[in-house]
């Protein structure tokens, strides 16, 4: 059966009318779906008989919740099973007054950044728009009454710009006033840097924030830590970042995972500051979060602070990201593909 999140309003309306419903029932269904209902039986304004026949024709959600780990005051990680029994992970991050939903766009990841668990099994497949959107809606349902998701980051498993059309479709539903209604400026999309897609995205008319996972001040280091960089250098990525700001007026964030002895030297900070001259941006420094099976290490706190201070002294806005959820493998770089046998 099709998933509700994959049907257009016209398709839902046609189905409702064929099943004996009225046009206004379509709006009731969509409103309940975007507000976080979990099944047709939760759409209480609908007649009971219509709810029942709809459930025989359409699958309300594309995800099955398997388990949750973590703390509802810091970060919670959610494992979802998909229709093909593959899996994907999402995170809720609590930092009052914000509650941020971190969503995935692919099963696995093709970027295979050396410090990240998401790419350890490679890429399995893209997520559909419904599978992306349904992560947000499930996370929304888990919150106690009076709490709501304030921000969305597309920073989970996968490279969103290598699932461009589906990610864009989900973003429009997240942002739409008759969809989930999340303000564009509270949505951030993170990419390892696909220059052509960054420029395409700038032209879409969405005022969302862009984060680029740079992780290196030069091509030599970046080839070591971001294998996807083998056929593209930092230069074209920075050019695309400049264009993004020129078109959208939105300042770009560069994400930089600090790896002990690899990209954390003072000289690397100096070089990075020089590369970012003239770009309206900020740098989000992320000390490495441990990943089982990877031999990398977090730099000493003093070295992380020195890296930050060098950037600040050179006029580059920089902050060290506050760690959330690392004990439960819910932090940056820790989401991973779960094999079917482990679910």
N, C-alpha and C positions, 0 to 999 in steps of 0.2 A: 504494500500500500504506500502511496505517497506520504511524505511528511508535510504537516501543516505549514511549516516555515518555508517550504519550497513552492507553495502555490501562490499565484497572484491573487489580488482581490477579485478580479473578474472570474478566475477559476473557482474560487471559494463560493462566490455568489451564484455561479451556474450550478454548482453541486447542491447548495442549500435549496435553490429553487426546485431542482429535480427531486429532492427529497421531501418536498412539501413545505419548506420554510418560506420566510419572507425576506425581502432585501435587507431590512434592518437587522435581521439575525446575523448577517455577515459581519456587520460592524460590531455586534456584541461578541462574536467569536474572536475577531482580531483584537479588540480592546482587552478581552480577558487574556488572550495569548501573550500580548506585549506587557501586560501588567503582572505576568508571572504565574498564571494558572497552570496546573500540571496535567490536566486531562479534560476531556469534554464534559465529564461529570461535574467539574468545578465551574463550568460556565452556567451558573444558576439562572440567569435571565432566559435561557433557552428552554423550550418545552422539553420535558423528560424524554419523550419519544424521539425528538429530533437529536438530542444528545446521543441516544443509543444508536440510531442509524448512522450518524456521522462517525461514531467510533468504529463502525464496521467498514467504513470507506476510507478513512484517513487516520494515519498515526499522528497523534497530537505532538509528540516530541521525538526527536531523532536520537536521544541519549538515554542510557540506563545508568543511574547512579550506582556505583559499586561500593565505594568507601570514601571516608573523609579522614584526614589526619591533620593534627596541628591544634592551635589554640584560637578560640573565637575572640581573643583580645590582641592577637599578634598577626598570625597568618594561618589560613586553612587551605590545604590542598585537596582537590576533589578528583577522583578517578572515575571516568565515564567509559562505559562499554558502548560501542557503536553497532549498527545493524549487521556488520560483517564480522563481529566479535573482535575487531581491533579496538584499541583504546586510546584515550587522550586525557591529558591532565590540565586542570585549570586551578587558579588560586584566588582567594579573597584575602586582601591585605588591609589590616586595620591600623590606621594612624589618625586618630581623632584630630579634626572633625571629618576626615576623609575615610571612605571605604572604597577600595579600588579592586575592580575585577580584572584579573590577568587572563586573557583568552588565547587559545591555540588556533592555528590555521591549517596545520598539516599533522598527519600521523607520522612521527619521526621528523627528520629535518635533513635537507640536502647540503646545508652549509658546512656541517661537520666541524664547527669551531672546536679546537682541541681541548678546551676547558669546559665544554658543555655536554651534559648528559643527553640532551634531546637528539643529537645526531649520531649517537653511538651505534644505533642500528640502521643508520641511513634513512632514506625517505621511503615510506610505504605508499602513501597516497595523499591527495589533497582532501581537505574537509569541504563539504558543501556549505552554501550560505546558511542553511538551516542548522547544520552541525556547529557552526561558529556562533550563531545567534542563540541557539539553545543552551550553550554554556552559560551565557549571561543570564538567561531567564531562569535556569536552575539555581544559579548562585543567588539571584534575587529572591527566589522562594525560600531559601534557607535562612534569611535574615529575620530576626525578631521584629514584631510590629513596632513601628516607630523608627526603624533604621532603613537606610536605602543606600544603594550603590551610588557614589558620587562621581567616580572616575572609572574610565576603562582604558587599559593598556593592552595593545596587541603585541605581547612580549612573551607569550607562552611557546609551546612547541611549534617549530616550522618557520619558514621564511615567507612572510605574507605577500611579498612582491613576486614570488614564484607561484603564487596561487591568487593572482591579481584580481581576476574578475569576481571570484567567489568572495574574496575578502572585501572588495569594494561594495558588492551587493549587501553583505552583512553590515558594513559600516553605515550604509544609507538607511537601513532598517533601524539600526541602533540610534541614529541621529534624528530620524524623521519625527515630526510632531505627532503624526498619527501612528508612529511605531513605538519605540522605547523611549524616545524623547530625551536622550542623553545629549547635552550641549556639545557641539563640535570641539570647543576649546577645552573640554574635559576628556577628550579622547586622544590617545597617543598611539601611533603606529611605529613599530620598531623594525628596521631592516638592516641587513649586513651591508647594504649598499649596492643597489642595482641602478646605475645612473639613468638609463632610459626610463625605467619605471618610476624613479623619483620625479623626473620631469613630467611624465604622464600624470602622476598623482597630483602634482602641483596644478595641473590644468583641469582637474575634476571639479573644482569649485567648493570643495569641502575645507572648512577652516580648522582642520584637525592639526594636532602637533605631530612633528616628525622627529624620530630618534634614529640615529645612525650608529650601528655598532662598529666602531673604528678599531679599537684595541691595539693600535700601533701607530708610531709616528712616521713610519716609512714602509716601503713595499717589502723590503727584506724581512722585517719582523712580521709584517702582516701575512706574508705567504706562509710563515711557520704556524701562525695561530688561527688564520681564517683561510682554509684551503680553497674556498670559492674565489679568493682573490688571485688565483694563479693566472687567470686570463684578463684581469682588470686591476689597475693600480689605484692608489689613493687619489691621485690627481683628478681623474674624471669624477670620482665620488664627491670631492670637495667642490668641483665646478657645478655639479648638480645641486649640491646643498645651497650654494649661492643663488642659483636660479629659483630654488624653492622659496627662499626668503623674498626674492625680488617679486615673485608672482603672488605669493600668499600673504606676505608681511609677517609670517610666523617664524620666530627664532627657532633654529634647529638645535637639538641636543645631540651631542656625541657621547656615546657610551664607551667606556674604556675599562675593561676588566684588568686589574693589576695582578700580574703573575710574578712571583718571586724569581728574580734573576733573569727575567726574559724581557719585560717591557717597562720596568719600574725604576730604571736608573734616572738620575738627575739629568743626564744628557738626553734621555728620551723625552723628559718633560720639556726641556728647552726646545728640542726639535719640534715637538707637537705644538708648542706655543707659536713658533714661527710659521708652521704650516697653516694654522688657523687664523692668521692675521687677515683682517678685512672681512671675516665672516661673522655675521650676527649669530652667535651661538653660545652655548654653555656646555661644559663637560661634566658628565656624571661618572665619577670614579667609583669602581666596584671592586673591592678586595675579593679575590677568588673565593668562591664558596666550594667546600669540599665535595667531590664526586667520587663515589666508590669506583675503583678501578683506574683512576687517573692519578698520576704521580706529581701533579703540580701543587704548589703551595701558595698560601696567602703571604704577601710581604709583611714584614714587621710594621706595626702601626706607625712608628716614627718615619719609616720610608714612605708610607702612604701619605702622611701629612706633609712631608717634604715635597712630594710630587705635586700635591694640591697647592702648596705655597708658591712654588715656582710658576705655576700657571697663573695664579692670582697676581703675582708680582709683574707678570708680563701682560697684564690686562685681560686675561681670559677668565671668565666666570667659571668657577669649578667648585664642586662639592663632593664629599665622600658619602656615598649612599649608606643610609642607616640599614643595618642588617635585619631582615625580617624573615622568619620561617626556616632558617638554614638547618636547624636541628631536626626538622621534619621533611627535609629535602624539598622545600617549597620555595626556596630562594632562587635568584637569578642563576641560570645555568644548571639547575638541579632537576628540572622536569625531564622525564625520560619515557621512551617507548616501553610499555610493559608487554612482555610476551604473553600470548594467549594462555599458555599453561599456568602463568602466575596470577591470572585474574581470579 
